[in-house]
Amino acid sequence: MASPWRMQSGGLILGNLLQALVVFAPFMNDIFHTAPFSLSKWIIRWRERAAHGGSTRA
C-alpha cells in the first residue's frame, strides 16, 4: 500500500494536470467554455496586482 504522502502528492499532481488540460486543450475549451490567457494578459494582470500592493481588490 502506498504511503499517504505519495497518495497526496499524486492527487495534487493529477489535479493540476487536469486543470491545465481544461484550460489549454482546445477540445476541453469548447466543453468548459474556457480560454488560456495570452502572455500580454498575464503581464497586464501582474502589473495591476503589483500596483495595488499584491491585493486582488482594487
C-alpha positions in Angstrom: 0.0 0.0 0.0 1.3 3.5 -0.9 2.2 5.9 1.8 -0.3 8.8 2.5 2.3 11.3 1.3 2.7 9.6 -2.0 -1.1 9.4 -2.5 -1.5 13.1 -1.6 1.3 14.1 -3.9 -0.1 12.0 -6.7 -3.6 13.6 -6.2 -2.2 17.1 -6.3 -0.2 16.4 -9.5 -3.2 14.8 -11.1 -5.4 17.7 -10.1 -3.0 20.2 -11.6 -2.7 18.3 -14.8 -6.4 18.1 -15.2 -6.8 21.8 -14.5 -4.1 22.5 -17.2 -5.9 20.2 -19.6 -9.2 22.1 -19.1 -7.6 25.4 -19.7 -5.1 24.6 -22.5 -6.6 21.7 -24.6 -8.8 23.1 -27.4 -11.4 20.4 -27.2 -11.8 20.9 -23.5 -12.1 24.7 -24.0 -15.2 24.1 -26.1 -16.7 21.8 -23.4 -15.9 24.0 -20.4 -16.1 27.4 -22.2 -12.5 28.3 -21.1 -9.6 30.0 -22.8 -6.0 30.4 -21.7 -4.6 33.9 -21.0 -2.1 35.2 -23.5 1.3 36.4 -22.3 0.3 40.0 -22.7 -2.8 39.5 -20.4 -0.6 37.8 -17.8 1.7 40.8 -17.8 -1.2 43.3 -17.6 -2.6 41.3 -14.7 0.7 41.2 -12.9 1.2 44.9 -13.3 -2.3 45.6 -11.9 -1.6 43.4 -8.9 1.7 45.0 -8.3 0.2 48.5 -8.4 -2.3 47.5 -5.7 0.4 46.0 -3.4 -0.4 42.4 -4.3 -4.1 42.7 -3.5 -6.6 41.3 -5.9 -9.1 44.0 -5.0 -9.0 47.5 -6.5 
